[in-house]
Amino acid sequence: EGNEPGDSTKITYRELLHKVCQFANVLRSQGVKKGDRVSIYMPMILELVVAMLACARIGALHSIAFAGFSADSLCERILDCSCCLLIT
């Protein structure tokens, strides 16, 4: 479910697995590997869940910065975590 009361999406486990595997392959193609740190800066949408699960699937650590963060706050979090990739 999204931020708005009527905003929701239904997805099967098979569809979710397919999306997660696809995105995990994208992360691998960008050079992300087990133990790397990735920042995710997205609103509450299905793709946020896919990105988190894809990171977990390849063994990358993820840090979520919700969309309300300022640019300075996001920058500090990325630098503190030594992230190798930002997903927006």
ABEGO torsion letter per residue (X at the ends): XBABAABBBBBBAAAAAAAAAAAAAAAAAAGBBBGBBBBBBBBBBAAAAAAAAAAAAAGBBBBBBBAABBAAAAAAAAAAAGBABBBX
